[in-house]
Amino acid sequence: MVGKGKREQKIAIEAVIVAAITVAGLALQVITGGFNREILAFPANLILITAIPVLLILFKGALKHLASGSLSIILISTVAIIALYMGLVPGNSAKSSWPFTLIYLALLINLTASVLMRLRIFKFRKDISFMLNHIGLLILLFSAGPGSADKARYFMRVFEGKVEWRAEKSGGKERAEAVELPIAISLEDFEMDEYPPKLAIIERNTGIALPEKRPFYFEANLNAFATIENRTLTVDSVVYKPGYAPAAFVRVTDIYSDEATEGWVSCGNYFQHFKTLSLDSTYCVAMTSPEPKEFRSKVEAYTQSGKVKNGIIRVNHPMTIGGWKIYQHSYDSARGRDSVWSLFELVYDPWIIPAYIGMIMMIFGAITLFWKGGKS
């Protein structure tokens, strides 16, 4: 019972220490207004990862306390709660807050101390699972934490037939100074697949489509047919030429009187006015602008080291070259499929490979733990 009481007292003290770290972080948050992650950029992050184990070895007396398993649980639980808050509350800045930074640092120190403690009595067969899991997690957390300060993200607008090496951090949403990157992109061609435009009978003044309770749109394909309230609509022909707005020749027939109205309907584009088919003083037939199905860019990328790569970049299908990932971000939405430029997002993350190594180590650690029957 005495031992149990001491253990509970130890856990209580550790909980108080973590709470004190959180309060200190809140105080720094109020005073400084937030943690600037850029101060951990290279070489500060490498100095940090070297300093932690060195200091722990020098202060051996604190090593055992800092490697406490109960302290690990408290710290991981605290980080998990903050991470849950970051995931559930949009637009929060918890990741760049002092409380999260200090707790995260304490977790890195705790994991490092745990590894150093186990190294003192290391036996391969007995401790390999523990070392793989803890070192892998330590590498992953460091890569995602202090290592993320080296992550760079830029936006580059490239015109067809041009080579561009300048980029900015704003993505074109606000004016920002362009910087030269060690990577260049040549846009050979921009392509877009679109869904067929849609037709509807709308009220002129409100723009609301019929029927009012459940508006109906149908695709403007050749010989397309639809019945809307007391009218039938038939598409006799469709014109969809490069550089021009799509147009459809539509025939509208009144079901009761057999009176027909026909004419061309177009959604218009950046240099053509839209065109509607008037049915009466209240209603007309209108065409919606075609929605993009997929857009892609055929590019050639170059790096200062001499690497050259050709390929097609699609949304969620980036190109990787020289440590950079190039994502298709946007295009000239006013021109649509006739856009003459593409906006690319370029991401450079030198710690992505260590992060993968950490995950692989944890996977092997889990396999060896399973093989040993769950005994670490």
Residue frames relative to the residue before (quaternion, step in Angstrom):
aa qw qx qy qz dx dy dz
M 1.0000 0.0000 0.0000 0.0000 0.00 0.00 0.00
V 0.6199 0.5500 -0.3417 0.4431 3.55 1.11 -0.78
G 0.6575 0.5179 -0.3028 0.4559 3.54 1.01 -0.94
K 0.6375 0.5275 -0.3225 0.4596 3.56 1.05 -0.80
G 0.6485 0.5259 -0.3134 0.4524 3.57 1.02 -0.81
K 0.6427 0.5125 -0.3154 0.4741 3.56 1.02 -0.79
R 0.6443 0.5242 -0.3233 0.4533 3.55 1.02 -0.82
E 0.6595 0.4973 -0.3073 0.4727 3.58 0.96 -0.85
Q 0.6299 0.5271 -0.3261 0.4680 3.56 1.08 -0.75
K 0.6369 0.5325 -0.3138 0.4609 3.56 1.05 -0.85
I 0.6578 0.5018 -0.3073 0.4702 3.59 0.94 -0.87
A 0.6367 0.5313 -0.3224 0.4566 3.57 1.01 -0.83
I 0.6453 0.5135 -0.3177 0.4680 3.58 0.98 -0.86
E 0.6561 0.5090 -0.3086 0.4639 3.59 0.97 -0.88
A 0.6354 0.5217 -0.3258 0.4669 3.59 1.03 -0.77
V 0.6388 0.5171 -0.3169 0.4734 3.56 1.05 -0.80
I 0.6362 0.5314 -0.3247 0.4555 3.59 1.01 -0.83
V 0.6605 0.4935 -0.3041 0.4771 3.59 0.94 -0.90
A 0.6360 0.5183 -0.3238 0.4712 3.57 1.02 -0.78
A 0.6415 0.5201 -0.3191 0.4650 3.59 1.03 -0.82
I 0.6247 0.5271 -0.3338 0.4695 3.59 1.04 -0.77
T 0.6520 0.5168 -0.3080 0.4615 3.57 1.00 -0.86
V 0.6550 0.5056 -0.3071 0.4701 3.58 0.97 -0.88
A 0.6323 0.5212 -0.3268 0.4709 3.59 1.03 -0.81
G 0.6411 0.5225 -0.3165 0.4645 3.55 1.05 -0.77
L 0.6388 0.5176 -0.3233 0.4685 3.58 1.01 -0.79
A 0.6354 0.5255 -0.3283 0.4608 3.58 1.04 -0.78
L 0.6590 0.4922 -0.3045 0.4804 3.57 0.97 -0.86
Q 0.6118 0.5590 -0.3444 0.4412 3.56 1.10 -0.72
V 0.6646 0.4961 -0.2939 0.4752 3.56 1.00 -0.86
I 0.7002 0.4849 -0.2701 0.4490 3.58 0.96 -0.92
T 0.8049 0.3066 -0.1354 0.4897 3.58 0.79 -1.06
G 0.4438 -0.7170 0.4417 0.3064 3.58 1.19 -0.42
G 0.7783 -0.2948 0.1664 0.5288 3.62 1.17 0.26
F 0.4972 -0.6568 0.4884 0.2879 3.53 -1.29 0.45
N 0.2914 -0.7493 0.5729 0.1597 3.55 -0.87 1.02
R 0.3329 -0.7930 0.4801 0.1727 3.55 -0.26 1.31
E 0.5728 0.6316 -0.3766 0.3622 3.59 1.13 -0.55
I 0.5777 0.5895 -0.3914 0.4069 3.63 1.15 -0.41
L 0.6622 0.4882 -0.3053 0.4795 3.60 1.26 -0.29
A 0.4008 0.7192 -0.4807 0.3018 3.59 1.24 0.15
F 0.6957 -0.4731 0.3432 0.4176 3.55 -1.29 0.47
P 0.6061 -0.2075 -0.7673 -0.0288 1.61 -1.88 1.72
A 0.3527 0.7706 -0.4800 0.2269 3.62 1.27 0.12
N 0.6662 0.5068 -0.3225 0.4420 3.61 0.95 -0.80
L 0.6428 0.5021 -0.3280 0.4765 3.60 1.06 -0.69
I 0.6163 0.5273 -0.3423 0.4744 3.59 1.06 -0.70
L 0.6437 0.5319 -0.3132 0.4524 3.58 1.01 -0.84
I 0.7038 0.4682 -0.2810 0.4545 3.58 0.82 -0.97
T 0.6453 0.4883 -0.3152 0.4959 3.59 1.23 -0.45
A 0.6693 0.5344 -0.3010 0.4194 3.55 0.99 -0.88
I 0.6186 0.5821 -0.3617 0.3843 3.62 0.95 -0.81
P 0.7257 0.4047 -0.2832 0.4790 3.66 0.65 -0.92
V 0.6136 0.5536 -0.3580 0.4345 3.61 1.04 -0.71
L 0.6800 0.4821 -0.2868 0.4721 3.59 0.89 -0.92
L 0.6439 0.5204 -0.3262 0.4563 3.59 1.02 -0.75
I 0.6430 0.5042 -0.3208 0.4789 3.59 1.07 -0.70
L 0.6553 0.5173 -0.3106 0.4543 3.57 1.01 -0.81
F 0.7586 0.2761 -0.1595 0.5682 3.59 1.03 -0.80
K 0.1012 -0.8531 0.5113 0.0236 3.55 0.51 1.27
G 0.5947 0.6086 -0.3649 0.3780 3.58 1.10 -0.65
A 0.7202 0.4295 -0.2442 0.4870 3.57 1.08 -0.70
L 0.4636 0.7255 -0.4241 0.2808 3.57 1.26 -0.33
K 0.6818 0.5032 -0.2917 0.4437 3.57 0.85 -0.99
H 0.6730 0.4921 -0.2983 0.4647 3.58 0.98 -0.84
L 0.6815 0.4916 -0.2881 0.4592 3.58 0.99 -0.83
A 0.6766 0.4816 -0.2849 0.4787 3.60 1.23 -0.49
S 0.3233 0.7908 -0.4716 0.2184 3.59 1.28 0.14
G 0.4677 -0.6886 0.4860 0.2664 3.55 -0.95 0.94
S 0.6419 0.5137 -0.3283 0.4650 3.58 1.03 -0.75
L 0.6141 0.5339 -0.3437 0.4687 3.58 1.10 -0.67
S 0.6074 0.5552 -0.3403 0.4550 3.57 1.08 -0.77
I 0.6634 0.5117 -0.3044 0.4532 3.58 0.92 -0.96
I 0.6583 0.5096 -0.3117 0.4581 3.58 0.94 -0.90
L 0.6831 0.4888 -0.2895 0.4589 3.59 0.90 -0.94
I 0.6617 0.4965 -0.3109 0.4679 3.58 0.92 -0.89
S 0.6371 0.5233 -0.3266 0.4622 3.58 1.01 -0.77
T 0.6502 0.5157 -0.3134 0.4616 3.58 0.99 -0.84
V 0.6553 0.4978 -0.3048 0.4796 3.57 0.96 -0.90
A 0.6426 0.5296 -0.3219 0.4506 3.60 1.00 -0.83
I 0.6412 0.5183 -0.3247 0.4635 3.60 1.00 -0.80
I 0.6613 0.4908 -0.3056 0.4779 3.59 0.95 -0.87
A 0.6443 0.5164 -0.3187 0.4655 3.59 1.02 -0.84
L 0.6285 0.5253 -0.3302 0.4690 3.59 1.05 -0.75
Y 0.6312 0.5209 -0.3214 0.4764 3.57 1.04 -0.79
M 0.6549 0.5173 -0.3127 0.4536 3.60 0.95 -0.87
G 0.6922 0.4842 -0.2791 0.4567 3.56 1.07 -0.76
L 0.7345 0.4404 -0.2346 0.4598 3.58 1.04 -0.75
V 0.7393 0.3547 -0.2089 0.5329 3.59 1.10 -0.64
P 0.2886 -0.7908 0.5113 0.1728 3.62 -0.33 1.17
G 0.8305 0.2725 -0.1903 0.4470 3.52 -1.20 0.64
N 0.4591 0.6800 -0.4661 0.3311 3.61 1.18 0.30
S 0.3468 -0.7402 0.5430 0.1923 3.57 -1.27 0.41
A 0.2119 0.8251 -0.5019 0.1497 3.57 1.16 0.58
K 0.6180 0.5791 -0.3481 0.4019 3.58 1.06 -0.73
S 0.7505 0.3373 -0.1929 0.5345 3.58 1.10 -0.65
S 0.4556 0.6776 -0.4524 0.3586 3.58 1.20 0.51
W 0.6018 -0.5832 0.4173 0.3515 3.57 -1.21 0.53
P 0.6286 0.5319 -0.3688 0.4312 3.68 0.86 -0.72
F 0.6777 0.4786 -0.2952 0.4739 3.58 0.89 -0.94
T 0.6454 0.5353 -0.3224 0.4392 3.60 0.96 -0.84
L 0.6965 0.4695 -0.2810 0.4642 3.60 0.87 -0.94
I 0.6439 0.5023 -0.3247 0.4771 3.60 1.01 -0.76
Y 0.6317 0.5317 -0.3185 0.4657 3.56 1.03 -0.83
L 0.6506 0.5068 -0.3037 0.4771 3.59 0.99 -0.87
A 0.6408 0.5210 -0.3215 0.4632 3.57 1.00 -0.82
L 0.6368 0.5203 -0.3226 0.4686 3.59 1.06 -0.72
L 0.6310 0.5192 -0.3288 0.4735 3.60 1.02 -0.77
I 0.6479 0.5063 -0.3111 0.4766 3.59 1.00 -0.84
N 0.6473 0.5276 -0.3116 0.4535 3.59 0.96 -0.87
L 0.6728 0.4865 -0.2975 0.4713 3.60 0.92 -0.89
T 0.6458 0.5158 -0.3183 0.4643 3.58 0.97 -0.85
A 0.6485 0.5120 -0.3126 0.4686 3.60 0.97 -0.83
S 0.6361 0.5339 -0.3244 0.4528 3.59 1.03 -0.80
V 0.6565 0.5033 -0.3033 0.4731 3.58 1.00 -0.85
L 0.6670 0.5012 -0.3034 0.4602 3.59 0.93 -0.88
M 0.6316 0.5288 -0.3306 0.4606 3.58 1.03 -0.75
R 0.6925 0.4647 -0.2843 0.4729 3.58 0.92 -0.87
L 0.5941 0.5753 -0.3679 0.4252 3.61 1.11 -0.57
R 0.6067 0.5815 -0.3523 0.4119 3.60 1.11 -0.64
I 0.7837 0.2252 -0.1217 0.5659 3.60 1.13 -0.57
F 0.2406 0.8412 -0.4648 0.1361 3.55 1.27 0.42
K 0.0303 0.7385 -0.6724 0.0394 3.51 -1.06 0.99
F 0.5398 -0.6991 0.3531 0.3085 3.51 -0.54 1.24
R 0.7302 0.4418 -0.2670 0.4477 3.61 0.55 -1.10
K 0.7067 0.4716 -0.2617 0.4579 3.56 1.01 -0.81
D 0.8211 0.3181 -0.1150 0.4597 3.56 0.86 -0.97
I 0.4274 0.7369 -0.4571 0.2558 3.62 1.21 -0.12
S 0.6426 0.5226 -0.3299 0.4529 3.61 0.99 -0.82
F 0.6470 0.5237 -0.3116 0.4584 3.56 0.95 -0.94
M 0.6943 0.4867 -0.2878 0.4453 3.59 0.82 -0.97
L 0.6504 0.5139 -0.3226 0.4570 3.59 0.93 -0.85
N 0.6852 0.4882 -0.2874 0.4577 3.59 0.89 -0.93
H 0.7346 0.4413 -0.2503 0.4505 3.58 0.80 -0.99
I 0.6613 0.4737 -0.3165 0.4879 3.60 0.96 -0.78
G 0.6302 0.5353 -0.3297 0.4556 3.58 1.02 -0.79
L 0.6675 0.4839 -0.2967 0.4819 3.58 0.96 -0.89
L 0.6300 0.5381 -0.3315 0.4514 3.59 1.03 -0.79
I 0.6604 0.4951 -0.3030 0.4764 3.60 0.94 -0.88
L 0.6581 0.5154 -0.3064 0.4554 3.58 0.96 -0.91
L 0.6827 0.4822 -0.2916 0.4653 3.59 0.88 -0.92
F 0.6506 0.5038 -0.3274 0.4645 3.58 1.00 -0.74
S 0.6503 0.5179 -0.3180 0.4558 3.58 0.97 -0.83
A 0.7125 0.4444 -0.2515 0.4813 3.57 1.00 -0.86
G 0.7049 0.4434 -0.2567 0.4905 3.60 1.22 -0.44
P 0.8192 0.1835 -0.1024 0.5337 3.62 -0.17 -1.24
G 0.6347 0.5517 -0.3364 0.4238 3.59 1.05 -0.68
S 0.6054 0.5865 -0.3574 0.4022 3.58 1.14 -0.60
A 0.5260 0.6314 -0.4169 0.3885 3.62 1.24 -0.26
D 0.6636 0.4928 -0.3034 0.4740 3.60 1.21 -0.43
K 0.5018 0.6613 -0.4249 0.3611 3.57 1.28 -0.12
A 0.1157 -0.8002 0.5879 0.0277 3.56 -0.85 1.01
R 0.0462 -0.7874 0.6146 0.0047 3.57 -1.02 0.85
Y 0.0253 0.7991 -0.5971 0.0657 3.56 -0.78 1.08
F 0.2685 -0.7297 0.6039 0.1754 3.53 -1.34 0.35
M 0.0794 -0.8118 0.5782 -0.0196 3.54 -0.80 1.10
R 0.2044 -0.7632 0.6053 0.0968 3.56 -0.81 1.09
V 0.0313 -0.8151 0.5771 -0.0407 3.56 -0.63 1.17
F 0.2870 -0.7600 0.5631 0.1515 3.58 -0.85 1.02
E 0.6181 -0.5586 0.4073 0.3742 3.54 -1.17 0.63
G 0.8202 0.2174 -0.1853 0.4957 3.53 -0.95 0.93
K 0.6644 0.4806 -0.2995 0.4878 3.59 1.28 0.04
V 0.3122 -0.7010 0.6065 0.2079 3.53 -1.35 0.39
E 0.0466 -0.8146 0.5779 -0.0177 3.57 -0.78 1.02
W 0.0553 -0.7948 0.6040 0.0215 3.60 -1.03 0.84
R 0.5990 0.5431 -0.3623 0.4636 3.57 1.32 0.03
A 0.0004 0.7970 -0.6022 0.0456 3.55 -1.05 0.82
E 0.2099 -0.7600 0.5982 0.1433 3.55 -1.30 0.24
K 0.5463 -0.6537 0.4340 0.2932 3.55 -1.27 0.38
S 0.6251 0.5976 -0.3274 0.3809 3.60 1.19 -0.30
G 0.3879 -0.7344 0.4779 0.2860 3.61 1.15 -0.39
G 0.6435 -0.5554 0.3164 0.4211 3.56 1.21 0.45
K 0.5189 0.6545 -0.4119 0.3642 3.59 1.29 -0.03
E 0.7807 0.0504 -0.0376 0.6217 3.55 1.19 -0.46
R 0.6083 -0.5726 0.3954 0.3818 3.55 -1.17 0.47
A 0.0912 0.7844 -0.6049 0.1025 3.56 -0.82 1.02
E 0.5538 -0.6200 0.4440 0.3343 3.53 -1.17 0.60
A 0.3666 -0.7264 0.5404 0.2143 3.57 -0.87 0.95
V 0.1438 -0.7772 0.6088 0.0680 3.55 -1.07 0.81
E 0.4632 -0.6621 0.5113 0.2928 3.54 -1.18 0.57
L 0.2213 -0.7849 0.5715 0.0915 3.55 -0.91 1.01
P 0.5269 -0.6227 0.4652 0.3438 3.60 -1.22 0.35
I 0.6754 0.4028 -0.2867 0.5471 3.57 1.21 0.54
A 0.1134 -0.7908 0.6000 0.0434 3.58 -1.05 0.79
I 0.1852 -0.7785 0.5934 0.0865 3.56 -1.18 0.64
S 0.1476 -0.7494 0.6403 0.0807 3.54 -1.06 0.89
L 0.2292 -0.7791 0.5715 0.1180 3.59 -0.70 1.11
E 0.2218 -0.8016 0.5460 0.1006 3.54 -0.46 1.23
D 0.7945 -0.1410 0.1220 0.5778 3.60 0.98 -0.79
F 0.2029 -0.7387 0.6292 0.1311 3.54 -1.19 0.72
E 0.0451 -0.8099 0.5845 -0.0183 3.56 -0.85 1.00
M 0.0511 -0.7947 0.6045 0.0178 3.54 -1.16 0.64
D 0.2050 -0.7232 0.6454 0.1356 3.53 -1.11 0.80
E 0.1229 -0.8143 0.5666 0.0284 3.56 -0.87 1.00
Y 0.4743 -0.6014 0.5498 0.3333 3.51 -1.29 0.45
P 0.5843 -0.5715 0.4157 0.3989 3.63 -1.06 0.57
P 0.5182 -0.6172 0.4754 0.3529 3.62 -1.04 0.68
K 0.3461 -0.7483 0.5325 0.1918 3.57 -1.21 0.48
L 0.3017 -0.7421 0.5782 0.1550 3.52 -1.25 0.64
A 0.0636 0.7850 -0.6141 0.0513 3.56 -1.18 0.60
I 0.3975 -0.6450 0.5835 0.2926 3.52 -1.31 0.36
I 0.0260 -0.8273 0.5604 -0.0271 3.57 -0.60 1.11
E 0.4828 -0.6183 0.5274 0.3263 3.53 -1.29 0.41
R 0.5337 -0.6827 0.3959 0.3039 3.57 -0.72 1.05
N 0.7348 0.4631 -0.2531 0.4261 3.59 0.76 -1.01
T 0.7864 0.3368 -0.1619 0.4919 3.58 0.95 -0.87
G 0.3687 -0.7357 0.4884 0.2903 3.58 1.14 -0.59
I 0.4642 0.6762 -0.4422 0.3630 3.59 1.32 0.17
A 0.3711 -0.7407 0.5229 0.2004 3.56 -0.90 0.98
L 0.4452 -0.6663 0.5328 0.2720 3.55 -1.24 0.58
P 0.5554 -0.2047 -0.8057 0.0201 1.56 -2.14 1.33
E 0.6330 -0.5893 0.3413 0.3680 3.58 -1.04 0.72
K 0.7062 0.4670 -0.2786 0.4533 3.62 0.91 -0.87
R 0.7975 0.0724 -0.0201 0.5986 3.57 1.13 -0.63
P 0.2152 -0.8239 0.5103 0.1203 3.61 0.28 1.26
F 0.1885 -0.8047 0.5591 0.0658 3.56 -0.96 0.92
Y 0.0381 -0.7704 0.6364 -0.0042 3.57 -0.91 1.01
F 0.0275 -0.7952 0.6045 0.0371 3.58 -1.02 0.66
E 0.5928 -0.6248 0.3906 0.3250 3.54 -1.12 0.78
A 0.4143 -0.7191 0.5135 0.2180 3.51 -1.04 0.93
N 0.2168 0.7648 -0.5680 0.2133 3.56 0.42 1.26
L 0.6495 -0.5192 0.3798 0.4053 3.57 -1.22 0.47
N 0.8457 0.1015 -0.1369 0.5058 3.55 -0.94 1.05
A 0.3251 0.7348 -0.5248 0.2811 3.58 1.18 0.43
F 0.1039 -0.8025 0.5875 0.0056 3.56 -1.02 0.87
A 0.1026 0.7867 -0.6035 0.0794 3.59 -1.01 0.82
T 0.2360 -0.7408 0.6109 0.1494 3.53 -1.25 0.56
I 0.0056 -0.7897 0.6119 -0.0435 3.57 -0.69 1.12
E 0.8108 -0.1360 0.0024 0.5693 3.52 -0.44 1.35
N 0.8110 -0.2479 0.1739 0.5006 3.65 -0.62 -1.01
R 0.6499 0.4967 -0.3220 0.4767 3.61 1.20 0.41
T 0.2158 -0.7364 0.6229 0.1520 3.54 -1.21 0.62
L 0.1782 -0.7823 0.5922 0.0748 3.54 -1.00 0.91
T 0.0302 -0.7877 0.6151 -0.0114 3.54 -0.93 0.96
V 0.2696 -0.7473 0.5866 0.1576 3.58 -0.95 0.91
D 0.2281 -0.8112 0.5280 0.1055 3.58 -0.48 1.22
S 0.7989 -0.0727 0.0506 0.5948 3.62 1.07 -0.61
V 0.1785 -0.7656 0.6122 0.0847 3.53 -1.25 0.58
V 0.1169 -0.7763 0.6173 0.0509 3.58 -0.94 0.93
Y 0.0786 0.7969 -0.5882 0.1129 3.58 -0.67 1.11
K 0.0964 0.8299 -0.5360 0.1210 3.57 0.34 1.31
P 0.5833 -0.5736 0.4339 0.3775 3.61 -1.12 0.61
G 0.8018 0.2714 -0.2127 0.4880 3.56 -0.92 0.92
Y 0.7214 0.3731 -0.2301 0.5362 3.59 1.26 -0.30
A 0.5441 -0.6005 0.4710 0.3486 3.54 -1.24 0.50
P 0.5304 -0.6189 0.4576 0.3553 3.60 -1.03 0.66
A 0.0606 -0.7903 0.6097 0.0061 3.56 -1.11 0.74
A 0.1053 -0.7888 0.6040 0.0440 3.58 -1.14 0.66
F 0.3144 -0.7130 0.5924 0.2047 3.55 -1.07 0.79
V 0.0813 -0.8396 0.5358 -0.0365 3.52 -0.43 1.32
R 0.1527 -0.7502 0.6369 0.0903 3.55 -1.13 0.81
V 0.0909 -0.7915 0.6042 0.0116 3.56 -0.79 1.12
T 0.0731 -0.8149 0.5750 -0.0089 3.59 -0.69 1.14
D 0.3859 -0.6984 0.5566 0.2313 3.55 -0.96 0.92
I 0.4730 -0.7147 0.4387 0.2703 3.58 -0.66 1.09
Y 0.7308 0.4452 -0.2451 0.4557 3.59 0.94 -0.83
S 0.7941 0.3142 -0.1660 0.4931 3.62 0.87 -0.87
D 0.3575 -0.7513 0.4706 0.2936 3.59 1.29 -0.29
E 0.4070 0.6942 -0.4930 0.3308 3.59 1.20 0.33
A 0.1660 -0.8113 0.5580 0.0531 3.58 -0.87 0.98
T 0.1061 -0.7490 0.6510 0.0631 3.51 -1.19 0.72
E 0.0249 0.8191 -0.5712 0.0466 3.58 -0.81 0.89
G 0.2659 0.7545 -0.5711 0.1839 3.50 -1.25 0.55
W 0.6172 -0.5618 0.4127 0.3649 3.53 -1.36 0.09
V 0.1040 -0.7641 0.6356 0.0350 3.53 -1.16 0.82
S 0.0496 0.7986 -0.5969 0.0599 3.58 -0.91 0.91
C 0.4553 -0.6880 0.4982 0.2668 3.56 -1.14 0.69
G 0.4018 -0.7197 0.4744 0.3091 3.58 1.22 -0.36
N 0.1105 -0.7781 0.6113 0.0925 3.55 -1.31 0.20
Y 0.8229 -0.2932 0.1710 0.4557 3.57 -1.24 -0.36
F 0.7944 0.2170 -0.1605 0.5442 3.63 1.15 -0.30
Q 0.6882 0.4063 -0.2858 0.5288 3.62 1.28 0.07
H 0.4350 -0.6782 0.5253 0.2735 3.57 -1.05 0.78
F 0.5148 -0.6112 0.4880 0.3511 3.57 -1.16 0.54
K 0.1817 -0.7742 0.5992 0.0927 3.58 -1.21 0.50
T 0.1150 -0.7918 0.5981 0.0452 3.57 -0.86 0.96
L 0.3746 -0.6917 0.5668 0.2448 3.55 -1.32 0.35
S 0.3045 -0.7805 0.5230 0.1567 3.57 -0.47 1.24
L 0.2137 -0.7765 0.5832 0.1064 3.57 -0.94 0.97
D 0.7469 -0.1676 0.1171 0.6327 3.55 1.10 -0.77
S 0.7535 -0.3904 0.2657 0.4574 3.58 -1.21 -0.27
T 0.7203 0.4404 -0.2373 0.4806 3.58 1.24 -0.35
Y 0.8253 0.2167 -0.0694 0.5168 3.57 0.88 -0.96
C 0.0093 -0.7692 0.6389 0.0120 3.54 -1.31 0.50
V 0.4472 -0.6444 0.5398 0.3055 3.56 -1.32 0.27
A 0.0299 -0.8054 0.5914 -0.0245 3.58 -0.83 1.02
M 0.3108 -0.7352 0.5765 0.1748 3.53 -1.27 0.49
T 0.3630 -0.7155 0.5540 0.2219 3.57 -1.00 0.82
S 0.5594 -0.5757 0.4604 0.3790 3.57 -1.21 0.39
P 0.5216 -0.6467 0.4437 0.3358 3.62 -0.94 0.77
E 0.3636 -0.7324 0.5375 0.2060 3.57 -0.97 0.87
P 0.4970 -0.6681 0.4543 0.3166 3.62 -0.95 0.76
K 0.2915 -0.7427 0.5807 0.1621 3.55 -1.01 0.89
E 0.7587 -0.1615 0.1314 0.6173 3.54 1.02 -0.88
F 0.0299 -0.7760 0.6279 0.0525 3.56 -1.10 0.67
R 0.0438 -0.8102 0.5812 -0.0627 3.54 -1.03 0.87
S 0.2336 -0.7654 0.5867 0.1242 3.53 -1.25 0.44
K 0.2714 -0.7237 0.6130 0.1641 3.53 -1.00 0.91
V 0.0433 0.8419 -0.5281 0.1023 3.56 -0.42 1.22
E 0.1877 -0.6965 0.6685 0.1813 3.46 -1.49 0.12
A 0.1296 -0.8123 0.5677 0.0322 3.58 -0.70 1.13
Y 0.1346 -0.7833 0.6054 0.0430 3.55 -1.14 0.78
T 0.1632 -0.7574 0.6189 0.1286 3.58 -1.19 0.57
Q 0.6511 -0.5270 0.3785 0.3937 3.56 -1.28 0.39
S 0.6485 0.5298 -0.3200 0.4432 3.57 1.15 -0.56
G 0.6261 -0.5827 0.3221 0.4057 3.59 1.29 0.00
K 0.4812 0.6633 -0.4485 0.3570 3.59 1.22 0.07
V 0.0706 -0.7762 0.6263 0.0159 3.55 -1.08 0.85
K 0.0375 0.8074 -0.5861 0.0564 3.57 -0.91 0.91
N 0.1890 -0.7665 0.6071 0.0908 3.54 -0.97 0.96
G 0.2799 0.7694 -0.5472 0.1738 3.56 -1.09 0.58
I 0.4475 -0.6463 0.5452 0.2912 3.51 -1.41 -0.01
I 0.1901 -0.7843 0.5850 0.0814 3.56 -0.79 1.06
R 0.0608 -0.7823 0.6199 -0.0050 3.55 -0.81 1.10
V 0.6476 -0.4708 0.4047 0.4418 3.54 -1.30 0.16
N 0.8353 0.0930 -0.1399 0.5234 3.58 -0.84 1.11
H 0.6778 0.3750 -0.3029 0.5551 3.58 1.25 0.38
P 0.0245 -0.8553 0.5175 -0.0084 3.59 0.42 1.23
M 0.4057 -0.6458 0.5764 0.2936 3.52 -1.38 0.17
T 0.1931 -0.7739 0.5954 0.0960 3.57 -1.03 0.85
I 0.1787 0.7671 -0.5983 0.1474 3.56 -0.86 1.03
G 0.8728 0.0050 -0.0232 0.4874 3.56 -0.91 0.97
G 0.7231 -0.4215 0.2500 0.4868 3.60 1.01 0.74
W 0.6357 0.5025 -0.3280 0.4856 3.60 1.29 -0.05
K 0.1830 -0.7270 0.6463 0.1425 3.54 -1.21 0.61
I 0.1614 -0.7905 0.5880 0.0575 3.56 -0.82 1.07
Y 0.1120 -0.8127 0.5716 0.0119 3.56 -0.59 1.22
Q 0.4329 -0.6342 0.5660 0.3001 3.54 -1.19 0.62
H 0.1490 -0.8358 0.5262 0.0495 3.58 -0.50 1.18
S 0.7704 -0.2442 0.1894 0.5576 3.60 0.70 -1.02
Y 0.2637 -0.7311 0.6095 0.1567 3.54 -1.37 -0.22
D 0.6543 -0.4686 0.3864 0.4506 3.58 -1.29 -0.11
S 0.2544 -0.8181 0.4979 0.1346 3.58 -0.04 1.32
A 0.5838 0.5812 -0.3784 0.4221 3.61 1.14 -0.50
R 0.7359 0.3850 -0.2140 0.5143 3.58 1.06 -0.76
G 0.3004 -0.7884 0.4936 0.2111 3.59 1.18 -0.39
R 0.8452 -0.0571 0.0686 0.5269 3.56 -0.79 -1.04
D 0.6703 0.4797 -0.2997 0.4804 3.60 1.22 -0.34
S 0.2907 0.7730 -0.5126 0.2350 3.59 1.24 0.34
V 0.2687 -0.7734 0.5564 0.1420 3.56 -0.99 0.88
W 0.7600 0.2661 -0.2058 0.5560 3.60 1.23 0.19
S 0.2288 -0.7345 0.6220 0.1462 3.52 -1.35 0.41
L 0.2572 -0.7301 0.6089 0.1731 3.53 -1.16 0.66
F 0.1264 -0.8081 0.5748 0.0243 3.55 -0.66 1.19
E 0.2645 -0.7135 0.6219 0.1849 3.53 -1.21 0.61
L 0.1283 -0.8004 0.5847 0.0312 3.56 -0.71 1.13
V 0.0562 -0.8068 0.5878 -0.0205 3.57 -0.72 1.11
Y 0.0714 -0.7782 0.6237 0.0164 3.53 -0.89 1.03
D 0.0645 0.7987 -0.5898 0.1003 3.58 -0.61 1.16
P 0.2063 -0.8245 0.5150 0.1110 3.63 -0.05 1.26
W 0.6816 0.4879 -0.2906 0.4613 3.61 1.23 -0.31
I 0.4118 0.7261 -0.4726 0.2826 3.59 1.20 0.13
I 0.6472 0.5142 -0.3278 0.4574 3.61 1.02 -0.75
P 0.6388 0.4882 -0.3422 0.4862 3.67 0.90 -0.74
A 0.6224 0.5372 -0.3499 0.4489 3.61 1.01 -0.73
Y 0.6499 0.4985 -0.3120 0.4814 3.59 0.99 -0.82
I 0.6243 0.5328 -0.3368 0.4614 3.59 1.01 -0.80
G 0.6448 0.5240 -0.3166 0.4576 3.59 0.97 -0.85
M 0.6644 0.4971 -0.3053 0.4672 3.59 0.94 -0.86
I 0.6440 0.5172 -0.3198 0.4643 3.59 1.01 -0.82
M 0.6335 0.5237 -0.3280 0.4656 3.59 1.01 -0.79
M 0.6581 0.5033 -0.3119 0.4650 3.58 0.98 -0.80
I 0.6214 0.5311 -0.3408 0.4644 3.59 1.06 -0.71
F 0.6727 0.4730 -0.2964 0.4856 3.59 0.92 -0.91
G 0.6148 0.5453 -0.3440 0.4543 3.58 1.09 -0.68
A 0.6547 0.4996 -0.3078 0.4764 3.58 1.01 -0.81
I 0.6359 0.5285 -0.3283 0.4566 3.59 1.05 -0.78
T 0.6836 0.4733 -0.2919 0.4727 3.58 0.89 -0.92
L 0.6185 0.5352 -0.3408 0.4636 3.59 1.10 -0.68
F 0.6496 0.5029 -0.3078 0.4800 3.56 1.02 -0.82
W 0.6478 0.5332 -0.3074 0.4490 3.56 1.02 -0.85
K 0.7043 0.4444 -0.2512 0.4933 3.57 1.11 -0.74
G 0.5565 -0.6395 0.3811 0.3690 3.57 1.26 0.02
G 0.6762 -0.5226 0.2858 0.4335 3.57 1.18 0.58
K 0.5692 0.5819 -0.3987 0.4225 3.62 1.20 0.18
S 0.1936 -0.8020 0.5578 0.0906 3.58 -0.60 1.15
